[in-house]
Amino acid sequence: MDGAARFAMVAGEASGDLLAGLLLDGMRARWPDLRAEGIGGPQMVRRGFDAWWPQEKLAVSGYVEVLRHYRELVGIRNQLRQRLLRDPPQAFIGVDAPDFNLDLEAALKARGIKTVHFVCPSIWAWRAERAEKIRRSADHVLCIFPFEPELLRQHGIASTYVGHPLASVIPMAPDKAAARRALGLEEAGEVLAILPGSRASEVHHLARRFFAAAAQVRQARPGIKLVVPTMPARRSAVEDAARAAGLGSDLVIVAGQSHTVLAACDAALVASGTATLEAALFKRPMVIAYAVNWLSYRIMRPKQLQPWIGLPNILCGEFVVPELIQAQASPQALAAAVLEWLEAPARMAAVQEKFTALHFMLRRDTATLATDAIEKVIHT
């Protein structure tokens, strides 16, 4: 590309910010004078991204929750669309956040701007009708799971399997002792990681259940340490939930550092989402929970195409870790599921072997493969 490369990007939540940051590393290696701008988070900003709006504005999940913020979200998307149409980039890259990005991509593509969508929307899990929308919106899709390109090809959608960038970042054999030292924890003893989500709605629906469950786990295993990584914007809500559960000195709250926490733990209690895949790549047994507004769940439930909601189970094609959904995710049930892991070392070892195989499957040179595909798109 002659001159400075200029791309617009949108990443709508913490997991998208992480993926986009890794992608920016590959893009800047290809185009040293890269300019990237749009909507993003701290990982992207750290790499020189010009964030016109912070990614927290888009971190909303569930039908009802989105409706509450609908006017603001549409306003941001309209302003962004108009700005990009006035001054078109070489390409627009939507990183996940399909409810926001696909409509924006369709509008930009219709006006001749090349569009790339990074992370195939999970049409294999639910909302299969979205395939036609993807075809209208994206010139190319960067897929992080190996079975996705063939599915997209059947719908006439160009795509490339690039692997999951986290599989290259997370070590195949995490150093638990070093992670515990970094967090100020003793190397001996049990550690439970608690990850109630990065979105406000996730913390609202899950944090109190998670901490009530953790209190029961601590009662059964008094020496266990409880560690919670949280974003600054969610810390107050996390602290309130912890106090309500009566947790004291056995609870450690850290700013960010979710990877260090997962490396340090023996097992994890995790909100459904990208964090479950991160836990799997760290080879940690986990209990997955999912809870949203009851009306959102009633709307979404009939659209589900598979029996699993957690990425580790979807990718393995079986319930390798327990999933507790909505009312099932009671503190008692969550605590019991965690204790079942801690009391069964052989079962823990078996799931760690499955996660190692999964890690090898997802590990590719994602940044280079994705940048190669983007370069082809802008020169087509």
Secondary structure, 3 states (H helix, E strand, C coil): CCCCCEEEEEECCHHHHHHHHHHHHHHHHHCCCCEEEEEECHHHHHCCCEEEEEHHHHCCCCHHHHHHCHHHHHHHHHHHHHHHHHCCCCEEEEECCHHHHHHHHHHHHHCCCEEEEECCCCCCCECCCHHHHHHHHCCEEEECCCCHHHHHHCCCCCEEECCCHHHHHCCCCCCHHHHHHHCCCCCCCCEEEEECCCCHHHHHHHHHHHHHHHHHHHHHCCCCEEEEEECHHHHHHHHHHHHHCCCCCCEEEEECCHHHHHHHCCEEEEECCHHHHHHHHCCCCEEEEECCCHHHHHHHHHHECCCCCCHHHHHHCCCCCCEEEHHHCCHHHHHHHHHHHHCCHHHHHHHHHHHHHHHHHHCCCHHHHHHHHHHHHHCC
